[in-house]
């Protein structure tokens, strides 16, 4: 614990560099994936490698956290009125999931708002991991306690979601692995957000 606290203190007190980096970003941009990082561009073609998250996974993780918080507050308010919507064991599991996953996200994300250093998208990856871990917990809870009578529909939605995650991965794999080389027109179709800096070589 002492080493953890020492690391957090050093991160908080490290001063920023004199100039901003081209691919630096703010913590608020990480949430909505409004930024990316270009690592490599081929000297004579459009082949390139980026750090760019899967927007479906990113958005789903945000939604999962929002659903968790709303359900947690709903259950908490109801329990204060002695109304128990879920069994005690399920409530304890819900609280534990929040402490580990939502708490882990907050601890790894919120301190960046206090830092005076140049920040990049990759600083958000540890926090994002905790948020993604929360997603299956929320889905299981919704399946068991919220929409239990709609389990067949949820199964179809889950299949569609997994398919969309894989589809986006396939579409953006040329920017992850640098191959195959895409044309200028193909690169243009990948710019789903105006803030994404996808490099296009003009011959």
Rosetta blueprint (number, residue, H / E / L):
1 X L
2 X H
3 X H
4 X H
5 X H
6 X H
7 X H
8 X H
9 X H
10 X H
11 X H
12 X H
13 X H
14 X L
15 X E
16 X L
17 X L
18 X L
19 X L
20 X L
21 X L
22 X L
23 X L
24 X L
25 X L
26 X L
27 X H
28 X H
29 X H
30 X H
31 X H
32 X L
33 X L
34 X L
35 X L
36 X L
37 X E
38 X E
39 X E
40 X E
41 X E
42 X L
43 X L
44 X L
45 X L
46 X L
47 X L
48 X E
49 X E
50 X E
51 X E
52 X L
53 X L
54 X L
55 X H
56 X H
57 X H
58 X H
59 X H
60 X H
61 X H
62 X H
63 X H
64 X H
65 X H
66 X H
67 X H
68 X H
69 X H
70 X H
71 X H
72 X H
73 X H
74 X H
75 X H
76 X H
77 X H
78 X H
79 X H
80 X H
81 X L
82 X L
83 X L
84 X L
85 X L
86 X L
87 X L
88 X H
89 X H
90 X H
91 X H
92 X H
93 X H
94 X H
95 X H
96 X H
97 X H
98 X H
99 X H
100 X H
101 X H
102 X H
103 X H
104 X H
105 X H
106 X H
107 X H
108 X H
109 X H
110 X H
111 X H
112 X H
113 X H
114 X H
115 X L
116 X E
117 X L
118 X L
119 X L
120 X L
121 X H
122 X H
123 X H
124 X H
125 X H
126 X H
127 X H
128 X H
129 X H
130 X H
131 X H
132 X H
133 X H
134 X H
135 X H
136 X H
137 X H
138 X H
139 X H
140 X H
141 X H
142 X H
143 X H
144 X H
145 X H
146 X H
147 X L
148 X H
149 X H
150 X H
151 X H
152 X H
153 X H
154 X H
155 X H
156 X H
157 X H
158 X H
159 X H
160 X H
161 X H
162 X H
163 X H
164 X H
165 X H
166 X H
167 X H
168 X H
169 X H
170 X H
171 X H
172 X H
173 X H
174 X H
175 X H
176 X H
177 X H
178 X L
179 X L
180 X L
181 X L
182 X L
183 X L
184 X H
185 X H
186 X H
187 X H
188 X H
189 X H
190 X L
191 X L
192 X L
193 X L
194 X L
195 X L
196 X L
197 X L
198 X L
199 X L
200 X L
201 X L
202 X L
203 X L
